[in-house]
């Protein structure tokens, strides 16, 4: 039985990770600041079941607040850190880049310093496919140059990866940076396309499509993301960057059609200009994940959207 810190543990991915760890019998220390990027009530609902588990402990704290976070480490003998907390969203990062820098970079640095001080055995960092930026080569490989980020959010994720690499080398800290590709599924963030489009189409309202709808994303079901994280916990390595994706590109127009089919309603589409920070395609080369983590995504986009819409219908008033 391990004692594992999950930062951002009340969020979309984090809450699923907490549940998976608890089901294995691990002790989970959840850190979340319940910020207002979207309704804090959604995050509290996410961990409602976890709070009933005696192996789960919740701390409401900001990873930027080093004093409070240090106290959490002092009170708990931590074995592993799964660091998923971040200011999320590409577009929001243009409005307040300083906040994204503070939380995503300085917050990560705080945790790395504590990992060294308290001799943590392993550090799993939730990075993002956004670090690839406007990459012309597809699929995206971990060996590709990543010098062309096109949003402050992406820059902060790349800077956090660089810190992880430095600390791994300088302090012999075992680190895995997992680059997640467009995660969706139950409890998905309300600002992401699957949730937002499902809600608006269901209500008979307009949906805004930026560009011609032919942009492509490597949509990855949250259960596959969780499987990748849990596998990284079990494997031994010094420092690795690993893509966690579905390795299949889905056109936005096709995503909308799947949502329409599962809702039994047609979308009222309004075409808008492309948005700053958006890329045309994300596409994961997952050969490294297969080799190092025995990772194999199981949920197709067709099955995943079906499951998501079923969940949404039961939880649309959350």
HELIX and SHEET records of a PDB file:
HELIX    1   1 UNK A   12  UNK A   23  1                                  12    
HELIX    2   2 UNK A   40  UNK A   46  1                                   7    
HELIX    3   3 UNK A   50  UNK A   52  5                                   3    
HELIX    4   4 UNK A   66  UNK A   75  1                                  10    
HELIX    5   5 UNK A   90  UNK A   95  1                                   6    
HELIX    6   6 UNK A   97  UNK A  100  1                                   4    
HELIX    7   7 UNK A  101  UNK A  106  3                                   6    
HELIX    8   8 UNK A  107  UNK A  117  1                                  11    
HELIX    9   9 UNK A  129  UNK A  132  5                                   4    
HELIX   10  10 UNK A  152  UNK A  171  1                                  20    
HELIX   11  11 UNK A  193  UNK A  202  1                                  10    
HELIX   12  12 UNK A  222  UNK A  234  1                                  13    
HELIX   13  13 UNK A  252  UNK A  263  1                                  12    
HELIX   14  14 UNK A  287  UNK A  293  1                                   7    
HELIX   15  15 UNK A  301  UNK A  315  1                                  15    
SHEET    1   A 7 UNK A  56  UNK A  60  0                                        
SHEET    2   A 7 UNK A  27  UNK A  32  1                                        
SHEET    3   A 7 UNK A   3  UNK A   7  1                                        
SHEET    4   A 7 UNK A  80  UNK A  83  1                                        
SHEET    5   A 7 UNK A 122  UNK A 128  1                                        
SHEET    6   A 7 UNK A 175  UNK A 180  1                                        
SHEET    7   A 7 UNK A 239  UNK A 244  1                                        
SHEET    1   B 2 UNK A 183  UNK A 184  0                                        
SHEET    2   B 2 UNK A 220  UNK A 221  1                                        
SHEET    1   C 2 UNK A 206  UNK A 210  0                                        
SHEET    2   C 2 UNK A 268  UNK A 272  1                                        
SHEET    1   D 2 UNK A 216  UNK A 217  0                                        
SHEET    2   D 2 UNK A 250  UNK A 251 -1                                        
END                                                                             
